[in-house]
Amino acid sequence: MLINTIKTDRLIQNIFLQHKMAAVTGSRVSRRILTSFSADLSWILSATGVKSPNVVSVSRLMSSQGRERKTTQLKKMLTSPDLEYIMEAHNGLSARIVEEAGFKGVWGSGLSISAQLGVRDSNEASWTQVLEVLDFMSDATTVPILLDADTGYGNFNNARRLVRKLEDRGVAGACLEDKLFPKTNSLHDGRAQPLADIEEFSLKIKACKDSQRDPDFCIVARVEAFIAGWGLDEALKRAEAYRNAGADAILMHSKKSDPSDIEAFMKAWNNQGPVVIVPTKYYTTPTQYFRDMGVSLIIWANHNLRSSIKAMQETTARIYKDSSLTGVEPNIVPVKEVFRLQHDHELVEAEEKYLPK
């Protein structure tokens, strides 16, 4: 056992050095080393026969040497006694802007990602195309990303494979909605919104939780009962089933212009677990009201996309009308701001260090 412990300590040291490199460099390869840390450690402990208490000292070492894992950051937001917020982004640039504004997390909006690709929010963008966007978003940020993962892009098998691929890219969590693939955006008027079978969706959640390697990776179960025209009893039944299946939080969705659905659910839910809301349609409700209800996390879900569309439409129309840039130049950022957001200064420093003089 002593030999096994010594070997384990050396292996853990090597993995931790790679973890530290990931935290410092932020590189894509290094980040994937970091996200597989838990799996590697579990394998070592199992193979050498060393008991799990060693994990405690390693965890302390990790937290003392660098920033918390993105998954841990998100988990803490969901379980915080304070009301937390995450903001929509749809590419690397917008994700960096969200972090710079001070937000502690990013919402990888399915609507926004599909829209910036020029397709509809009906799973027309494949999950691998979404992963490509997330790769850039994750590289551009140090805060956690919660992906709007629609229905998981298929059945339990597709969903659990998605979880592994998200972990590989440093994404902190996935929000799965209990509708059928291909999904229909919840805010459409007059569209059918068929719901998944409760047992099937619960087992999909369990498959995702069983497949994750990082214990802090978060699965948020999005309940669409109100969206589909059902009442409180159905919403509550689904939320309880998904929570029992292992969901880390429940996203209760509503497209009413007032928060009555959310208020009714929160009273009946009685603080059984973290609740996430998306007040896109009931935006006039004071935020303090949600805090008083006991909501855990608010998602500002699509406002960077919508504001950028308006800005581009106005700028493009003005240039077309004037056949000149004079009227728009004072109202847009200078090119230097683009360079700054791209972290061009790092390349300049790297060229000074690595290119021959």
C-alpha positions in Angstrom: 0.0 0.0 0.0 2.9 2.4 0.8 4.3 1.8 -2.7 0.9 2.4 -4.2 0.6 5.6 -2.3 4.0 6.9 -3.4 3.2 6.0 -7.0 -0.2 7.7 -6.7 1.4 10.9 -5.3 3.8 11.1 -8.2 1.1 10.6 -10.7 -1.1 13.1 -9.0 1.8 15.6 -9.0 2.2 15.1 -12.8 -1.5 15.6 -13.5 -1.6 18.6 -11.2 1.3 20.3 -13.1 -0.7 19.8 -16.3 -3.8 21.3 -14.5 -1.7 24.3 -13.4 -0.5 24.7 -17.0 -4.1 24.8 -18.1 -5.1 27.5 -15.7 -2.1 29.6 -16.7 -2.1 29.2 -20.5 -5.8 28.8 -21.1 -4.9 26.9 -24.2 -7.4 24.5 -25.9 -5.2 21.4 -25.3 -4.4 22.4 -21.8 -8.0 23.1 -20.9 -9.0 19.6 -22.1 -6.3 18.2 -19.7 -7.9 20.1 -16.9 -11.5 18.9 -17.7 -10.3 15.3 -17.6 -8.5 15.7 -14.3 -11.3 14.1 -12.2 -11.5 11.1 -14.5 -7.7 10.6 -14.5 -7.6 10.9 -10.7 -10.4 8.4 -10.3 -8.6 5.9 -12.5 -5.3 6.3 -10.5 -7.1 5.8 -7.2 -8.8 2.7 -8.5 -5.8 1.2 -10.2 -3.5 1.7 -7.2 -5.9 0.8 -4.4 -5.5 4.1 -2.6 -8.6 5.2 -0.9 -10.6 8.3 -1.8 -9.5 10.5 1.2 -6.5 11.5 -0.9 -8.8 13.4 -3.2 -9.4 15.9 -0.4 -5.8 17.0 -0.3 -5.6 17.2 -4.1 -8.8 19.3 -4.2 -7.3 21.7 -1.6 -4.1 21.9 -3.7 -6.2 22.7 -6.8 -8.1 25.4 -5.1 -5.0 27.0 -3.6 -3.0 27.0 -6.8 -5.5 28.6 -9.3 -9.0 29.6 -10.2 -11.8 27.2 -9.5 -12.9 24.9 -12.3 -15.7 26.5 -14.4 -18.0 23.7 -13.4 -17.5 24.4 -9.7 -18.1 28.1 -10.3 -21.5 27.3 -11.9 -22.4 24.8 -9.2 -21.8 27.4 -6.6 -23.9 30.0 -8.5 -26.8 27.5 -8.6 -26.6 26.7 -4.9 -25.7 30.2 -3.7 -28.1 31.8 -1.2 -27.9 35.0 -3.3 -29.7 35.5 -6.6 -27.2 35.1 -9.4 -27.3 36.1 -13.1 -25.8 34.9 -16.4 -25.9 36.7 -19.7 -26.4 35.5 -23.2 -23.6 35.2 -25.7 -23.4 33.5 -29.1 -19.7 33.6 -30.1 -16.3 34.1 -28.7 -16.4 37.9 -28.9 -19.8 38.3 -27.2 -18.8 35.8 -24.5 -15.7 37.9 -23.7 -17.8 41.1 -23.6 -20.2 39.4 -21.1 -17.3 38.5 -18.9 -15.8 42.0 -19.1 -19.1 43.5 -18.1 -18.8 41.6 -14.8 -21.1 38.7 -15.3 -20.1 35.5 -13.4 -21.4 33.2 -16.1 -22.5 33.0 -19.8 -25.7 31.6 -21.3 -24.9 29.8 -24.5 -28.3 30.5 -26.1 -29.6 28.1 -28.6 -31.6 30.8 -30.3 -28.7 33.2 -30.5 -26.1 30.6 -31.7 -28.5 29.4 -34.4 -29.4 32.9 -35.4 -25.8 34.1 -35.8 -25.3 31.0 -38.0 -28.3 32.2 -40.1 -30.5 29.3 -39.4 -33.7 28.7 -37.3 -33.8 27.6 -33.7 -35.2 24.2 -34.7 -32.0 22.1 -34.5 -31.1 23.1 -38.0 -27.5 23.7 -36.7 -26.1 20.3 -35.8 -24.7 19.7 -32.4 -21.2 19.5 -33.7 -21.6 23.0 -35.2 -22.8 24.2 -31.9 -19.8 22.6 -30.2 -17.5 24.5 -32.6 -19.0 27.8 -31.5 -18.7 26.8 -27.9 -15.0 26.0 -28.4 -14.3 29.6 -29.2 -16.6 30.9 -26.5 -14.9 28.8 -23.8 -11.4 29.7 -25.0 -12.4 33.4 -24.8 -13.6 33.3 -21.2 -12.6 32.2 -17.7 -16.2 32.2 -16.3 -18.6 29.2 -16.7 -20.8 28.6 -19.7 -24.2 27.0 -19.4 -25.3 25.7 -22.8 -28.9 25.8 -24.0 -28.7 22.2 -25.2 -32.3 22.0 -26.4 -33.5 18.4 -26.0 -29.9 17.0 -26.0 -30.0 16.6 -29.8 -31.7 13.2 -29.6 -32.3 10.5 -27.1 -30.3 9.6 -23.9 -27.4 8.4 -26.0 -27.0 11.6 -27.9 -27.4 13.6 -24.7 -24.8 11.7 -22.7 -22.3 11.9 -25.6 -22.9 15.7 -25.7 -22.0 15.9 -22.0 -18.6 14.3 -22.6 -17.9 16.6 -25.5 -18.9 19.7 -23.5 -16.6 18.6 -20.7 -13.8 18.3 -23.2 -14.3 21.9 -24.2 -14.5 23.3 -20.7 -18.2 24.0 -20.8 -19.7 24.0 -17.2 -23.2 22.7 -17.8 -26.1 21.8 -20.1 -29.7 22.8 -19.9 -32.0 20.2 -21.4 -35.7 20.9 -22.1 -38.4 18.3 -21.9 -39.7 18.6 -25.5 -39.3 16.4 -28.6 -36.4 16.6 -31.1 -36.3 18.6 -33.3 -37.4 21.3 -30.9 -39.6 24.4 -31.5 -38.6 27.7 -29.9 -40.7 28.3 -26.8 -41.6 31.9 -27.6 -43.3 31.2 -30.9 -47.0 32.0 -31.0 -49.5 29.3 -31.9 -47.0 26.5 -32.4 -47.4 23.0 -31.1 -45.1 22.3 -28.2 -45.2 18.5 -27.7 -43.6 17.4 -24.4 -41.4 14.4 -23.8 -42.5 11.4 -21.7 -41.6 12.1 -18.1 -39.9 8.8 -17.5 -38.0 8.9 -20.8 -36.7 12.5 -20.0 -35.9 11.5 -16.4 -33.8 8.7 -17.7 -32.1 11.0 -20.2 -31.1 13.2 -17.2 -29.8 10.2 -15.3 -27.7 9.1 -18.4 -26.1 12.5 -18.5 -25.3 12.5 -14.8 -23.9 9.0 -15.0 -21.7 9.9 -18.0 -20.2 13.1 -16.6 -16.6 12.8 -15.4 -16.4 16.1 -13.5 -18.7 15.8 -10.4 -19.5 19.5 -10.6 -20.7 19.5 -14.2 -24.3 20.7 -14.0 -27.4 19.4 -15.7 -30.3 21.9 -15.6 -33.7 20.4 -16.4 -35.9 22.9 -18.3 -39.6 22.3 -17.7 -41.8 23.4 -20.6 -45.2 22.5 -19.1 -46.4 26.1 -18.9 -45.1 26.8 -22.5 -47.1 23.8 -23.8 -50.3 24.9 -22.1 -50.3 22.7 -19.1 -51.0 23.8 -15.5 -49.1 23.9 -12.3 -49.7 20.2 -11.4 -48.0 19.0 -14.5 -45.1 21.5 -14.1 -44.6 20.4 -10.5 -44.8 16.7 -11.3 -42.2 17.1 -14.0 -39.9 19.2 -11.9 -40.0 16.7 -9.0 -39.3 13.8 -11.4 -36.3 15.5 -12.9 -34.9 16.6 -9.6 -35.2 13.0 -8.4 -33.4 11.8 -11.6 -30.4 13.9 -10.6 -30.9 17.4 -12.2 -28.8 20.0 -10.4 -31.5 22.7 -11.0 -34.9 23.2 -12.5 -35.5 25.9 -15.1 -39.2 26.8 -15.0 -40.1 28.4 -18.3 -43.1 30.7 -19.0 -44.0 33.1 -21.8 -46.7 35.0 -20.0 -46.2 38.7 -19.7 -46.5 38.5 -15.9 -44.7 36.2 -13.4 -47.8 34.4 -12.2 -46.7 31.0 -13.5 -43.3 31.4 -11.7 -44.9 32.6 -8.6 -47.3 29.7 -8.4 -44.5 27.2 -9.0 -42.2 28.7 -6.4 -44.8 28.5 -3.8 -45.6 24.8 -4.6 -42.0 23.9 -5.1 -41.2 24.9 -1.5 -37.4 25.2 -2.0 -36.8 21.5 -3.1 -33.8 22.6 -5.1 -32.3 25.5 -7.2 -34.7 27.2 -9.6 -33.6 29.1 -12.8 -35.9 31.5 -14.7 -35.8 33.3 -18.0 -37.9 36.5 -17.7 -37.7 37.5 -21.4 -41.5 37.9 -21.6 -42.2 39.2 -18.1 -39.3 41.6 -18.1 -41.2 44.4 -16.3 -41.2 42.4 -13.1 -38.8 44.0 -10.6 -35.8 41.7 -10.0 -36.3 42.0 -6.2 -39.5 40.1 -6.6 -37.6 37.1 -7.9 -35.2 37.4 -5.1 -38.0 37.4 -2.6 -39.5 34.3 -4.3 -36.2 32.4 -3.7 -35.2 32.1 -7.4 -31.6 30.9 -7.6 -30.5 32.1 -11.1 -31.8 34.5 -13.7 -30.8 34.1 -17.4 -30.8 37.3 -19.5 -31.4 35.1 -22.5 -31.1 36.8 -25.9 -30.4 40.5 -25.5 -26.9 40.7 -26.9 -28.2 39.1 -30.1 -31.2 41.4 -30.3 -29.2 44.5 -29.6 -26.5 43.6 -32.1 -29.1 43.0 -34.8 -30.6 46.4 -34.2 -27.1 48.1 -34.3 -26.2 46.3 -37.5 -29.5 47.1 -39.2 -29.2 50.8 -38.3 -25.6 51.0 -39.3 -26.0 49.1 -42.6 -29.1 51.1 -43.6 -27.3 54.4 -42.8 -24.3 53.5 -44.9 -26.5 52.4 -47.8 -28.5 55.5 -47.6 -25.6 58.0 -47.4 -23.0 56.1 -49.5 -20.7 57.4 -46.8 -19.2 56.4 -43.5 -19.3 59.9 -42.0 -22.7 59.5 -40.3 -21.9 56.2 -38.6 -18.2 56.5 -37.5 -18.9 58.5 -34.3 -21.4 55.9 -33.2 -19.3 52.7 -33.5 -16.2 51.5 -31.7 -12.8 52.2 -33.2 -10.9 49.4 -34.8 -8.5 49.5 -31.8 -11.3 48.3 -29.6 -11.7 45.2 -31.8 -8.0 44.5 -31.5 -8.2 44.9 -27.7 -11.1 42.4 -27.5 -9.1 40.0 -29.6 -6.3 40.3 -27.0 -3.9 41.4 -29.7 -1.5 42.6 -27.0 -0.7 39.0 -26.1 0.3 38.3 -29.7 2.6 41.3 -29.7 4.2 40.2 -26.5 4.6 36.6 -27.8 6.1 37.8 -31.1 8.7 39.8 -29.1 9.5 36.7 -27.1 9.4 33.9 -29.7 10.3 35.5 -33.1 14.0 35.8 -34.0 15.4 39.4 -33.8 
